[in-house]
Amino acid sequence: MIDVKKLDRELLSVEKPARYVGCELNSVVKNKDIDIRFAFAFPDVYEVGMSHTGLHILYHLMNSMENVWCERVFAPWTDMEELMRKNNILLYGLESKDELTSFDFVGFTLQYEMSYTNVLNMLNLGGIPIKSKDRGNDIPLVIAGGPCVYNPEPLYEVIDLFTVGEAEELLPELLNLYNEEKKNGFDKLKFLERAARLEGIYVPRFYEEVYKDDGIIKERKVLNENAKEIIKKRIIKDLDKVYYPEKSILPYIDVVHDRVVLELFRGCTRGCRFCQAGMVYRPVREKETDTLVKQAESLVSSTGHDEISLTSLSSGDYSCLPDLTLKLLDMYENQKISISLPSLRLDSMTFDIIERLQEVRKSGLTFAPEAGTQRMRDVINKNLTEEQILGPVETAFNLGWSTVKLYFMIGLPGEIMEDVMGIKELAYKVKDKFFQRPKEDIKGNLKINASASCFVPKPFTPFQWVAQNTMDEFYDKAKTLQKEIKDKKVSFSYHEPKLSYLEAVFARGDRRLSKALIKAWETGCRFDGWYDKFDFNKWMNAFEETNTDPDFFALRQRELTEVLPWDFIDIGVKKEYLISEYEKALSFTTTPDCRLGCTNCGVNHNLIGGACPHVQNNM
Amino acid sequence: MCKIICKYNKTGYLKYISHLDVLRFIQRAVKRAGINAKYSEGFNPHMKTSFGFPLSLGTESIGEYFELELNENVDLELFVKKMNSVMPNEMHIIRADYSINSESLMKRSEYAEYLINIESTIDEDELNEYFNEMLTEGVIYNRQKKNKKNKLVTKEINTKEMIHFLKAEKSKDNKVKVMAVFKTQETGSMKVEELIKLIIEKGFAIDYYTIMKIDALDKEMKTIL
């Protein structure tokens, strides 16, 4: 255990000390004399990590196992890091205050690429060597899961094993295996060999990447007979039967999302071509309304939250949405508990639900047209016409809304300046909708906030081959829009291109980035996703010093035949499907929502899950 | 319809939770406990609660208070039981009663009683001598505070006007415990940290200390509840 008195003496000097003490309601404290101790590590600050639903699920899932104690650890903010280093306090589990070194596992969840330096920093602060090869039998195993694991290669030197896909079944399997091995005298290599035989486990040390002279991957070699050539992602077949916590930890301090989260379904049938989640989480699996209502009841009564958030990749697609929302409203309206639907395509939404939702608390409305012109929306397969955007906007205005957020991307494949200017035009059309109504209907102060993010091509999407726009191109487009949008009612902001560039480097990077990552961390890079902490020059120096060309990963157009760093992972969706979607994008051809008919992505043939549930229903 | 006053503790690591966060936490506890609380009207309805003076961050307490308006009368014992079943050990309702007093909690709290444990070997007689000076002649110190225009302003404070009782005692394990009763005033009372700072500036070496607020007292020096 760390010297708590030493911590106590200093802790008041940092911002928000409550981040570092635990003791929240519904957090779990067990006897330290237990088979397996697991540190669930979120490589960002407490308030961000505690807003992540996956943390709550896996934390309580592991703690529901009698022989496992799962604790939490977050990235200490820079002031706390300084305090810890100065006073020789090692990074510790919030529940026990034990140093990371006394755990069996440190398990990171990788939600975004820009958190990688925090992974290294947390290990280092915990007294754990950052490279897998430097960690022997008596040092915790360092494992990782989460969406970034669909391209795990930039962290191949750091992480002992990756879990690919949904972890609710895989993690207990892995922990049981570990327990067996621990009882027989633990040997790390032997354990990794046995783990590699589990479906969904990737052990990077059992592989080698071989490159051609031009830097492109020649082949991947399997170095250990226990390692699989192809790693299949894991999925949960039946979300009604899988573990979902009845409680969630209740933070004392304000966190980013402070609410009960109900997961309506996993997967998405829309097939937007830029969206990695839409591909990797296939097939769509819904929860039954009854399951969700039960989960809402136990979570509300165990936390006292005043908001229930219904989440998924596209909540309007949930087949029982009206039924569910009305049930929840009837249950909770008297208790002043509001219901929110953060990911809603308003084209598919009946406004009477939204109206009812707003009776408890009124919030702003967000639309995500993603692109300004029809041409571009067809390229990305957004399947949304201008009428389908402006229609709901008008309805919303008529119902009394006056604040509207519009989300766009710039730098999409095939984009020309006309498409960029389309963002302005669409935002202005939204404004016109407000004022074109009869004078007596115009109430409130109209505010349109349009924002543009810089497109980052991601693995396992139809755009995984394309070159990202250069930073100059992004700045050019963003600044043109900023100059052109001159209206008191319409504001425009854009995401920092430098951040998006670095994100693109790591999203499609390979093993050769490891050196640069370590160098960047060594020179002080932390919290790169936080703009005020992000130091682009340090990153550029790290690339230079390690002879790494970041442009090779971000800006290079790949051949369709090229071996990609993540090709050894099987997400169920066929590569041929991604290719055909890419080719359709180039000819501005759309693909309909696969609820309307199977589009042959392959997930219902390839995966253990069998046919897509919604396809079965349609047949 | 009724109003309930509760006395609660805030100990252990919960001393790092700010006043505003405690406020929100307790409102949620009321919800979790399924208590029929009264809400304000309007677009953003909020629970009708009121709290005593904010406790400084880093100070533990076994004498904190809040009041809560309910839509119906409740059995007090059951109320406490329900609340405590949804609160952590470090924050529990110690006592509850119907509140008939129309004066606010803040107005009623005239004194705050503290126990300070100092884990250093210092001479308690010398310390008491200094305390005496604070109580009789008074020691003047400056407090800097940002005003509404975000400008630093300095205020002179005399300990004599702020401290009602102050005494150091040697405890069994060779440590020193200080009992203090501060006057609470609308313009702000003295902070224990300020007292510690004065002690250190006087030349006493303090390495580690903990502060426990014992209670809030009314004008007759009686506990609020």
Interface residues (C-beta under 8 A of the other chain):
Chain A: K5 D8 R9 L11 L12 P17 A18 Y20 V21 G22 C23 E24 L25 L250 Y252 I253 D254 S301 S302 T303 G304 H305 D306 Q335 K336 R361 K362
Chain B: G12 Y13 L14 Y16 I17 S18 D21 V22 R24 F25 Q27 R28 A29 V30 K31 R32 G34 Y39 F43 N44 P45 L57 G58 V86 M87 P88 E90 Y208 T210
